[in-house]
Amino acid sequence: MQSEFRMDLGSCPLNPVTVTEYMSEDHQAIDRLLAAAARAASAGDRADAEVKFAAYEERLKRHVRLEEELLFPLFAVRTGISGGPTSVLREEHEELRRVLAEAREAAASMPAFAEALTGLGRMVGEHCVREERVLFPMLDRQLLPNERAALVARLERE
Ligand SMILES: [Fe+2]
């Protein structure tokens, strides 16, 4: 029992102390919103699916904004790497915006919407894994503990 409890805490920190933890938790929250929208679409409930998709889209756009306006520029300053990983991730964000718009258009037909949401989830998942395993840990390592804490507090506020 106790080890299960520890596992829960490990996968979902109550108080994120690193950028990686904060952004990973946010990725999980975003995934849950998408799963809820996909469930409603699969059940054929268009009104519910659209409301849930709107919540998903809003949260995902906030997440992307935090990365593009705050985390990627800071990554470039601290690591001295200005192209490379962040330019690939920015291109993926562009692709993501395009697929989001396509999914919104697919909402006229529930089976097509459910399928579009599944594709979107796969794409976002692969993108997020790269951020969680590579980019955010690299950024965390460049920050002093007090800087990390201040940045996490700012992410929570924004
Ligand atoms: Fe991203």
Residues whose N, C-alpha, C, O or C-beta is under 5 A from the ligand:
A	BS01	LIG	E67
